[in-house]
Amino acid sequence: MAARAGTIEQNLIEANAQHRYQVQSRDIPLSCPMPAMYLWNSHPKVYLPIEETGEAKCPYCGAEYTLVDTD
């Protein structure tokens, strides 16, 4: 049986646990929380415009995202 998204069977990171994240171009479109984060204890998903400046800040939790590559 396949594991459901966001369940304990998956190796996900805790949402909103850090204040700075480095992301890659493969993560675009960028959202907070990211798909690899648990969602049960997070805020609503918001898409962040990171392409132009290489940096974005979540208006909900204040997490800062930096684009580390431009593939």
Gaussian input, Z-matrix of N, CA and C with variables (Angstrom, degrees):
# hf/3-21g

backbone

0 1
 N
 C     1     B1
 C     2     B2     1     A1
 N     3     B3     2     A2     1     D1
 C     4     B4     3     A3     2     D2
 C     5     B5     4     A4     3     D3
 N     6     B6     5     A5     4     D4
 C     7     B7     6     A6     5     D5
 C     8     B8     7     A7     6     D6
 N     9     B9     8     A8     7     D7
 C    10    B10     9     A9     8     D8
 C    11    B11    10    A10     9     D9
 N    12    B12    11    A11    10    D10
 C    13    B13    12    A12    11    D11
 C    14    B14    13    A13    12    D12
 N    15    B15    14    A14    13    D13
 C    16    B16    15    A15    14    D14
 C    17    B17    16    A16    15    D15
 N    18    B18    17    A17    16    D16
 C    19    B19    18    A18    17    D17
 C    20    B20    19    A19    18    D18
 N    21    B21    20    A20    19    D19
 C    22    B22    21    A21    20    D20
 C    23    B23    22    A22    21    D21
 N    24    B24    23    A23    22    D22
 C    25    B25    24    A24    23    D23
 C    26    B26    25    A25    24    D24
 N    27    B27    26    A26    25    D25
 C    28    B28    27    A27    26    D26
 C    29    B29    28    A28    27    D27
 N    30    B30    29    A29    28    D28
 C    31    B31    30    A30    29    D29
 C    32    B32    31    A31    30    D30
 N    33    B33    32    A32    31    D31
 C    34    B34    33    A33    32    D32
 C    35    B35    34    A34    33    D33
 N    36    B36    35    A35    34    D34
 C    37    B37    36    A36    35    D35
 C    38    B38    37    A37    36    D36
 N    39    B39    38    A38    37    D37
 C    40    B40    39    A39    38    D38
 C    41    B41    40    A40    39    D39
 N    42    B42    41    A41    40    D40
 C    43    B43    42    A42    41    D41
 C    44    B44    43    A43    42    D42
 N    45    B45    44    A44    43    D43
 C    46    B46    45    A45    44    D44
 C    47    B47    46    A46    45    D45
 N    48    B48    47    A47    46    D46
 C    49    B49    48    A48    47    D47
 C    50    B50    49    A49    48    D48
 N    51    B51    50    A50    49    D49
 C    52    B52    51    A51    50    D50
 C    53    B53    52    A52    51    D51
 N    54    B54    53    A53    52    D52
 C    55    B55    54    A54    53    D53
 C    56    B56    55    A55    54    D54
 N    57    B57    56    A56    55    D55
 C    58    B58    57    A57    56    D56
 C    59    B59    58    A58    57    D57
 N    60    B60    59    A59    58    D58
 C    61    B61    60    A60    59    D59
 C    62    B62    61    A61    60    D60
 N    63    B63    62    A62    61    D61
 C    64    B64    63    A63    62    D62
 C    65    B65    64    A64    63    D63
 N    66    B66    65    A65    64    D64
 C    67    B67    66    A66    65    D65
 C    68    B68    67    A67    66    D66
 N    69    B69    68    A68    67    D67
 C    70    B70    69    A69    68    D68
 C    71    B71    70    A70    69    D69
 N    72    B72    71    A71    70    D70
 C    73    B73    72    A72    71    D71
 C    74    B74    73    A73    72    D72
 N    75    B75    74    A74    73    D73
 C    76    B76    75    A75    74    D74
 C    77    B77    76    A76    75    D75
 N    78    B78    77    A77    76    D76
 C    79    B79    78    A78    77    D77
 C    80    B80    79    A79    78    D78
 N    81    B81    80    A80    79    D79
 C    82    B82    81    A81    80    D80
 C    83    B83    82    A82    81    D81
 N    84    B84    83    A83    82    D82
 C    85    B85    84    A84    83    D83
 C    86    B86    85    A85    84    D84
 N    87    B87    86    A86    85    D85
 C    88    B88    87    A87    86    D86
 C    89    B89    88    A88    87    D87
 N    90    B90    89    A89    88    D88
 C    91    B91    90    A90    89    D89
 C    92    B92    91    A91    90    D90
 N    93    B93    92    A92    91    D91
 C    94    B94    93    A93    92    D92
 C    95    B95    94    A94    93    D93
 N    96    B96    95    A95    94    D94
 C    97    B97    96    A96    95    D95
 C    98    B98    97    A97    96    D96
 N    99    B99    98    A98    97    D97
 C   100   B100    99    A99    98    D98
 C   101   B101   100   A100    99    D99
 N   102   B102   101   A101   100   D100
 C   103   B103   102   A102   101   D101
 C   104   B104   103   A103   102   D102
 N   105   B105   104   A104   103   D103
 C   106   B106   105   A105   104   D104
 C   107   B107   106   A106   105   D105
 N   108   B108   107   A107   106   D106
 C   109   B109   108   A108   107   D107
 C   110   B110   109   A109   108   D108
 N   111   B111   110   A110   109   D109
 C   112   B112   111   A111   110   D110
 C   113   B113   112   A112   111   D111
 N   114   B114   113   A113   112   D112
 C   115   B115   114   A114   113   D113
 C   116   B116   115   A115   114   D114
 N   117   B117   116   A116   115   D115
 C   118   B118   117   A117   116   D116
 C   119   B119   118   A118   117   D117
 N   120   B120   119   A119   118   D118
 C   121   B121   120   A120   119   D119
 C   122   B122   121   A121   120   D120
 N   123   B123   122   A122   121   D121
 C   124   B124   123   A123   122   D122
 C   125   B125   124   A124   123   D123
 N   126   B126   125   A125   124   D124
 C   127   B127   126   A126   125   D125
 C   128   B128   127   A127   126   D126
 N   129   B129   128   A128   127   D127
 C   130   B130   129   A129   128   D128
 C   131   B131   130   A130   129   D129
 N   132   B132   131   A131   130   D130
 C   133   B133   132   A132   131   D131
 C   134   B134   133   A133   132   D132
 N   135   B135   134   A134   133   D133
 C   136   B136   135   A135   134   D134
 C   137   B137   136   A136   135   D135
 N   138   B138   137   A137   136   D136
 C   139   B139   138   A138   137   D137
 C   140   B140   139   A139   138   D138
 N   141   B141   140   A140   139   D139
 C   142   B142   141   A141   140   D140
 C   143   B143   142   A142   141   D141
 N   144   B144   143   A143   142   D142
 C   145   B145   144   A144   143   D143
 C   146   B146   145   A145   144   D144
 N   147   B147   146   A146   145   D145
 C   148   B148   147   A147   146   D146
 C   149   B149   148   A148   147   D147
 N   150   B150   149   A149   148   D148
 C   151   B151   150   A150   149   D149
 C   152   B152   151   A151   150   D150
 N   153   B153   152   A152   151   D151
 C   154   B154   153   A153   152   D152
 C   155   B155   154   A154   153   D153
 N   156   B156   155   A155   154   D154
 C   157   B157   156   A156   155   D155
 C   158   B158   157   A157   156   D156
 N   159   B159   158   A158   157   D157
 C   160   B160   159   A159   158   D158
 C   161   B161   160   A160   159   D159
 N   162   B162   161   A161   160   D160
 C   163   B163   162   A162   161   D161
 C   164   B164   163   A163   162   D162
 N   165   B165   164   A164   163   D163
 C   166   B166   165   A165   164   D164
 C   167   B167   166   A166   165   D165
 N   168   B168   167   A167   166   D166
 C   169   B169   168   A168   167   D167
 C   170   B170   169   A169   168   D168
 N   171   B171   170   A170   169   D169
 C   172   B172   171   A171   170   D170
 C   173   B173   172   A172   171   D171
 N   174   B174   173   A173   172   D172
 C   175   B175   174   A174   173   D173
 C   176   B176   175   A175   174   D174
 N   177   B177   176   A176   175   D175
 C   178   B178   177   A177   176   D176
 C   179   B179   178   A178   177   D177
 N   180   B180   179   A179   178   D178
 C   181   B181   180   A180   179   D179
 C   182   B182   181   A181   180   D180
 N   183   B183   182   A182   181   D181
 C   184   B184   183   A183   182   D182
 C   185   B185   184   A184   183   D183
 N   186   B186   185   A185   184   D184
 C   187   B187   186   A186   185   D185
 C   188   B188   187   A187   186   D186
 N   189   B189   188   A188   187   D187
 C   190   B190   189   A189   188   D188
 C   191   B191   190   A190   189   D189
 N   192   B192   191   A191   190   D190
 C   193   B193   192   A192   191   D191
 C   194   B194   193   A193   192   D192
 N   195   B195   194   A194   193   D193
 C   196   B196   195   A195   194   D194
 C   197   B197   196   A196   195   D195
 N   198   B198   197   A197   196   D196
 C   199   B199   198   A198   197   D197
 C   200   B200   199   A199   198   D198
 N   201   B201   200   A200   199   D199
 C   202   B202   201   A201   200   D200
 C   203   B203   202   A202   201   D201
 N   204   B204   203   A203   202   D202
 C   205   B205   204   A204   203   D203
 C   206   B206   205   A205   204   D204
 N   207   B207   206   A206   205   D205
 C   208   B208   207   A207   206   D206
 C   209   B209   208   A208   207   D207
 N   210   B210   209   A209   208   D208
 C   211   B211   210   A210   209   D209
 C   212   B212   211   A211   210   D210

   B1=1.4451
   B2=1.5275
   B3=1.3129
   B4=1.4605
   B5=1.5215
   B6=1.3280
   B7=1.4585
   B8=1.5233
   B9=1.3145
   B10=1.4595
   B11=1.5214
   B12=1.3088
   B13=1.4625
   B14=1.5204
   B15=1.3252
   B16=1.4536
   B17=1.5073
   B18=1.3113
   B19=1.4518
   B20=1.5215
   B21=1.2853
   B22=1.4563
   B23=1.5255
   B24=1.3452
   B25=1.4564
   B26=1.5254
   B27=1.3074
   B28=1.4596
   B29=1.5188
   B30=1.3197
   B31=1.4538
   B32=1.5260
   B33=1.3293
   B34=1.4562
   B35=1.5172
   B36=1.3329
   B37=1.4552
   B38=1.5222
   B39=1.3057
   B40=1.4556
   B41=1.5200
   B42=1.3115
   B43=1.4589
   B44=1.5230
   B45=1.3019
   B46=1.4619
   B47=1.5280
   B48=1.3209
   B49=1.4539
   B50=1.5187
   B51=1.2989
   B52=1.4578
   B53=1.5228
   B54=1.3067
   B55=1.4542
   B56=1.5198
   B57=1.3376
   B58=1.4626
   B59=1.5280
   B60=1.3252
   B61=1.4552
   B62=1.5232
   B63=1.3214
   B64=1.4546
   B65=1.5201
   B66=1.3242
   B67=1.4542
   B68=1.5169
   B69=1.3126
   B70=1.4557
   B71=1.5158
   B72=1.3201
   B73=1.4607
   B74=1.5238
   B75=1.3155
   B76=1.4705
   B77=1.5330
   B78=1.3327
   B79=1.4620
   B80=1.5270
   B81=1.3209
   B82=1.4624
   B83=1.5212
   B84=1.3120
   B85=1.4550
   B86=1.5280
   B87=1.3068
   B88=1.4585
   B89=1.5219
   B90=1.3231
   B91=1.4645
   B92=1.5156
   B93=1.3086
   B94=1.4546
   B95=1.5226
   B96=1.3108
   B97=1.4585
   B98=1.5281
   B99=1.3206
   B100=1.4579
   B101=1.5284
   B102=1.3356
   B103=1.4776
   B104=1.5311
   B105=1.3177
   B106=1.4617
   B107=1.5281
   B108=1.3238
   B109=1.4654
   B110=1.5230
   B111=1.3230
   B112=1.4572
   B113=1.5228
   B114=1.3070
   B115=1.4571
   B116=1.5187
   B117=1.3046
   B118=1.4617
   B119=1.5259
   B120=1.3307
   B121=1.4579
   B122=1.5257
   B123=1.3086
   B124=1.4478
   B125=1.5226
   B126=1.3137
   B127=1.4610
   B128=1.5250
   B129=1.3243
   B130=1.4748
   B131=1.5288
   B132=1.3198
   B133=1.4610
   B134=1.5232
   B135=1.3248
   B136=1.4540
   B137=1.5278
   B138=1.3271
   B139=1.4628
   B140=1.5197
   B141=1.3309
   B142=1.4594
   B143=1.5262
   B144=1.3332
   B145=1.4642
   B146=1.5321
   B147=1.3117
   B148=1.4623
   B149=1.5271
   B150=1.3235
   B151=1.4626
   B152=1.5291
   B153=1.3074
   B154=1.4655
   B155=1.5263
   B156=1.3293
   B157=1.4663
   B158=1.5186
   B159=1.3411
   B160=1.4608
   B161=1.5157
   B162=1.3353
   B163=1.4592
   B164=1.5221
   B165=1.3264
   B166=1.4571
   B167=1.5220
   B168=1.3227
   B169=1.4589
   B170=1.5237
   B171=1.3223
   B172=1.4547
   B173=1.5359
   B174=1.3421
   B175=1.4607
   B176=1.5303
   B177=1.3291
   B178=1.4627
   B179=1.5215
   B180=1.3357
   B181=1.4663
   B182=1.5255
   B183=1.3315
   B184=1.4617
   B185=1.5133
   B186=1.3351
   B187=1.4704
   B188=1.5280
   B189=1.3231
   B190=1.4593
   B191=1.5148
   B192=1.3105
   B193=1.4554
   B194=1.5273
   B195=1.3330
   B196=1.4508
   B197=1.5273
   B198=1.3169
   B199=1.4586
   B200=1.5222
   B201=1.3458
   B202=1.4719
   B203=1.5094
   B204=1.3224
   B205=1.4581
   B206=1.5255
   B207=1.3083
   B208=1.4604
   B209=1.5205
   B210=1.3367
   B211=1.4717
   B212=1.5015
   A1=108.56
   A2=117.25
   A3=122.54
   A4=110.71
   A5=115.70
   A6=120.48
   A7=109.79
   A8=116.07
   A9=120.32
   A10=109.91
   A11=116.77
   A12=121.58
   A13=110.37
   A14=116.06
   A15=121.53
   A16=115.50
   A17=118.60
   A18=120.47
   A19=110.25
   A20=116.19
   A21=122.69
   A22=112.40
   A23=117.19
   A24=120.31
   A25=112.56
   A26=117.18
   A27=120.64
   A28=110.76
   A29=115.34
   A30=121.52
   A31=108.33
   A32=116.88
   A33=122.37
   A34=110.18
   A35=116.28
   A36=120.03
   A37=109.35
   A38=116.45
   A39=121.61
   A40=109.88
   A41=117.45
   A42=121.90
   A43=111.24
   A44=116.35
   A45=123.80
   A46=113.19
   A47=118.21
   A48=121.78
   A49=111.83
   A50=117.26
   A51=121.87
   A52=108.31
   A53=115.11
   A54=118.37
   A55=111.80
   A56=116.92
   A57=121.45
   A58=108.98
   A59=114.48
   A60=120.74
   A61=108.85
   A62=116.27
   A63=121.15
   A64=106.88
   A65=116.01
   A66=121.33
   A67=109.65
   A68=115.51
   A69=121.44
   A70=109.58
   A71=116.12
   A72=119.87
   A73=112.00
   A74=117.73
   A75=119.63
   A76=111.50
   A77=118.28
   A78=122.61
   A79=112.61
   A80=117.10
   A81=121.77
   A82=109.09
   A83=121.14
   A84=126.45
   A85=111.14
   A86=115.15
   A87=122.43
   A88=110.05
   A89=114.90
   A90=119.55
   A91=109.23
   A92=115.04
   A93=121.69
   A94=105.55
   A95=118.47
   A96=128.18
   A97=111.34
   A98=114.66
   A99=121.01
   A100=110.04
   A101=117.91
   A102=120.68
   A103=114.19
   A104=118.91
   A105=121.43
   A106=112.65
   A107=118.09
   A108=121.94
   A109=110.41
   A110=114.80
   A111=119.45
   A112=108.58
   A113=117.40
   A114=120.86
   A115=113.67
   A116=118.68
   A117=120.93
   A118=113.16
   A119=117.74
   A120=119.87
   A121=111.38
   A122=116.91
   A123=120.40
   A124=111.68
   A125=114.85
   A126=121.88
   A127=109.84
   A128=118.59
   A129=120.50
   A130=110.96
   A131=115.85
   A132=120.33
   A133=110.23
   A134=114.97
   A135=121.58
   A136=107.52
   A137=116.67
   A138=120.77
   A139=109.09
   A140=115.31
   A141=121.37
   A142=111.00
   A143=117.67
   A144=121.44
   A145=110.85
   A146=117.09
   A147=121.60
   A148=112.23
   A149=117.62
   A150=121.53
   A151=113.32
   A152=118.48
   A153=121.27
   A154=113.55
   A155=117.71
   A156=120.81
   A157=113.74
   A158=116.86
   A159=119.91
   A160=113.40
   A161=116.32
   A162=121.34
   A163=109.50
   A164=115.84
   A165=121.21
   A166=109.16
   A167=115.89
   A168=121.39
   A169=108.53
   A170=115.77
   A171=121.23
   A172=109.86
   A173=117.36
   A174=119.50
   A175=113.82
   A176=117.90
   A177=121.33
   A178=112.73
   A179=116.74
   A180=119.74
   A181=113.43
   A182=117.49
   A183=120.68
   A184=114.39
   A185=117.83
   A186=120.13
   A187=109.51
   A188=115.70
   A189=121.47
   A190=109.67
   A191=116.15
   A192=122.83
   A193=109.02
   A194=116.34
   A195=122.52
   A196=108.73
   A197=115.90
   A198=122.10
   A199=107.78
   A200=117.16
   A201=120.59
   A202=114.27
   A203=118.17
   A204=120.27
   A205=108.86
   A206=116.51
   A207=120.10
   A208=110.60
   A209=117.62
   A210=121.90
   A211=112.03
   D1=133.72
   D2=-178.37
   D3=-75.46
   D4=144.93
   D5=177.85
   D6=-73.80
   D7=139.87
   D8=177.89
   D9=-78.94
   D10=151.16
   D11=179.29
   D12=-61.02
   D13=133.23
   D14=175.85
   D15=78.59
   D16=14.78
   D17=179.47
   D18=-99.86
   D19=170.26
   D20=-176.38
   D21=-63.78
   D22=-21.92
   D23=-179.15
   D24=-70.06
   D25=-15.07
   D26=-179.23
   D27=-97.75
   D28=155.06
   D29=178.14
   D30=-93.74
   D31=77.87
   D32=-177.88
   D33=-103.73
   D34=159.52
   D35=176.40
   D36=-96.37
   D37=154.22
   D38=-178.45
   D39=-70.51
   D40=130.21
   D41=179.53
   D42=-68.88
   D43=143.22
   D44=175.59
   D45=58.84
   D46=24.44
   D47=-178.78
   D48=-85.19
   D49=-27.49
   D50=179.53
   D51=-112.83
   D52=165.40
   D53=177.62
   D54=-109.34
   D55=-10.42
   D56=178.23
   D57=-135.17
   D58=132.84
   D59=178.50
   D60=-131.80
   D61=139.94
   D62=171.88
   D63=-100.61
   D64=129.27
   D65=-178.47
   D66=-123.40
   D67=162.34
   D68=179.77
   D69=-115.94
   D70=167.36
   D71=-177.48
   D72=-61.12
   D73=-25.05
   D74=177.61
   D75=-69.04
   D76=-13.88
   D77=178.14
   D78=-85.56
   D79=-3.32
   D80=179.92
   D81=-84.88
   D82=134.00
   D83=6.34
   D84=-72.55
   D85=135.10
   D86=-175.46
   D87=-85.99
   D88=131.76
   D89=175.59
   D90=-131.20
   D91=154.10
   D92=173.97
   D93=-123.85
   D94=122.84
   D95=-2.69
   D96=-70.09
   D97=153.81
   D98=179.48
   D99=-76.39
   D100=159.59
   D101=-178.49
   D102=-58.10
   D103=-25.79
   D104=-178.45
   D105=-87.20
   D106=14.12
   D107=-178.98
   D108=-110.70
   D109=149.28
   D110=171.56
   D111=-62.87
   D112=142.05
   D113=-176.46
   D114=-106.40
   D115=-14.76
   D116=-172.69
   D117=-64.19
   D118=-26.64
   D119=-176.86
   D120=-117.13
   D121=30.57
   D122=-175.07
   D123=-118.08
   D124=176.28
   D125=176.47
   D126=-87.06
   D127=173.21
   D128=177.34
   D129=-59.87
   D130=149.06
   D131=-179.88
   D132=-67.61
   D133=135.11
   D134=176.60
   D135=-133.26
   D136=137.33
   D137=178.08
   D138=-90.00
   D139=136.47
   D140=-174.72
   D141=-112.80
   D142=129.60
   D143=179.06
   D144=-80.82
   D145=98.95
   D146=-176.28
   D147=-108.09
   D148=-14.51
   D149=-171.76
   D150=-61.73
   D151=-40.65
   D152=-172.75
   D153=-72.34
   D154=-45.54
   D155=-174.61
   D156=-105.79
   D157=-17.33
   D158=-176.78
   D159=84.58
   D160=3.37
   D161=178.79
   D162=-140.21
   D163=149.32
   D164=177.04
   D165=-153.35
   D166=152.59
   D167=179.19
   D168=-129.69
   D169=131.92
   D170=-179.59
   D171=-72.08
   D172=128.35
   D173=179.08
   D174=-72.06
   D175=-17.42
   D176=179.87
   D177=-85.40
   D178=-55.17
   D179=-171.97
   D180=-109.06
   D181=-9.76
   D182=178.37
   D183=82.24
   D184=5.49
   D185=178.64
   D186=-62.18
   D187=137.64
   D188=179.78
   D189=-105.09
   D190=133.20
   D191=-178.52
   D192=-116.69
   D193=135.81
   D194=177.89
   D195=-124.30
   D196=130.38
   D197=178.15
   D198=-82.16
   D199=119.61
   D200=-174.88
   D201=-100.27
   D202=-6.61
   D203=174.25
   D204=-146.40
   D205=166.33
   D206=-177.38
   D207=-131.46
   D208=41.32
   D209=179.64
   D210=-56.43

